[in-house]
Amino acid sequence: MWKVFRIKKSEEDLYRKLLKDDRISRLSIAKREAQSLGIAGEDIYIILEGDENLIEEARKILEGKEVGAEEANKIYEIYRKQIEDAQAGMGAIFG
């Protein structure tokens, strides 16, 4: 399971709360600035992957920050493409 959340730069302490929580930090947690995803603006996107129950706990910290399904799919697709491109690049280097 995965979910995407959007926070403002001034709310970055919410991201740090996720990392400090013993249970939630077991999730795959990625933070991307909007511009790094090709999106205008100063927002920060947090992509969570993992156990549904842990994501539900994270939702409590990020209350009201979850993006809608259409935007989430777009962000997640860009994020996964970046990961795949990076892996392909490492494969080319280390063959």
C-alpha positions as CSV (number, residue, x, y, z in Angstrom):
1,M,0.0,0.0,0.0
2,W,1.1,3.6,-0.6
3,K,-0.2,7.1,0.0
4,V,1.0,10.6,-0.9
5,F,0.8,13.6,1.3
6,R,1.6,17.3,0.6
7,I,3.0,19.7,3.2
8,K,4.3,23.2,3.1
9,K,8.0,23.9,3.8
10,S,7.0,25.5,7.1
11,E,5.4,22.1,8.1
12,E,8.5,20.0,7.6
13,D,8.5,19.2,11.3
14,L,5.6,16.8,10.4
15,Y,8.0,14.8,8.3
16,R,10.5,14.7,11.2
17,K,7.7,13.3,13.4
18,L,7.2,10.4,11.0
19,L,10.9,9.6,11.2
20,K,11.1,9.8,15.0
21,D,8.1,7.5,15.5
22,D,9.4,3.9,16.1
23,R,6.6,2.2,14.3
24,I,5.9,4.6,11.5
25,S,9.6,4.9,10.6
26,R,9.4,1.2,9.6
27,L,7.5,2.4,6.4
28,S,9.4,3.4,3.3
29,I,9.2,7.2,3.6
30,A,10.3,9.4,0.8
31,K,10.3,13.2,0.8
32,R,10.4,15.1,-2.5
33,E,10.2,18.8,-3.2
34,A,7.6,19.7,-5.8
35,Q,10.2,21.0,-8.2
36,S,12.1,17.8,-8.2
37,L,9.0,16.1,-9.4
38,G,8.5,18.7,-12.2
39,I,5.7,20.5,-10.3
40,A,5.7,24.2,-9.8
41,G,5.5,25.5,-6.2
42,E,7.3,25.2,-2.9
43,D,5.3,22.2,-1.5
44,I,6.9,19.0,-0.2
45,Y,5.5,15.6,-1.1
46,I,5.8,12.7,1.3
47,I,5.3,9.2,-0.2
48,L,4.7,6.4,2.2
49,E,4.8,2.7,1.3
50,G,4.2,-0.3,3.5
51,D,1.8,-1.7,6.0
52,E,-1.7,-0.3,5.9
53,N,-1.9,0.0,9.7
54,L,1.3,2.0,9.9
55,I,0.1,4.3,7.1
56,E,-3.1,4.8,9.1
57,E,-0.9,5.9,12.1
58,A,1.0,8.3,9.8
59,R,-2.3,9.7,8.6
60,K,-3.0,10.9,12.1
61,I,0.3,12.9,12.1
62,L,-0.4,14.2,8.6
63,E,-4.0,14.9,9.2
64,G,-5.6,16.8,6.3
65,K,-2.4,16.6,4.2
66,E,-3.3,13.5,2.0
67,V,-3.7,14.4,-1.7
68,G,-6.6,13.2,-3.8
69,A,-6.4,10.0,-5.8
70,E,-5.7,11.6,-9.2
71,E,-2.9,13.8,-7.9
72,A,-1.5,10.9,-5.8
73,N,-1.3,8.6,-8.8
74,K,0.5,11.3,-10.8
75,I,3.0,12.0,-8.1
76,Y,3.6,8.3,-7.4
77,E,4.1,7.6,-11.1
78,I,6.8,10.3,-11.3
79,Y,8.4,9.1,-8.1
80,R,8.6,5.5,-9.3
81,K,10.0,6.5,-12.6
82,Q,12.7,8.5,-10.8
83,I,13.6,5.4,-8.8
84,E,13.6,3.1,-11.8
85,D,15.8,5.6,-13.7
86,A,18.3,5.8,-10.8
87,Q,18.4,2.0,-10.6
88,A,19.0,1.7,-14.3
89,G,21.8,4.2,-14.1
90,M,23.5,2.3,-11.2
91,G,23.1,-0.9,-13.2
92,A,24.9,0.7,-16.2
93,I,27.7,1.9,-13.9
94,F,28.2,-1.4,-12.0
95,G,26.8,-3.7,-14.7
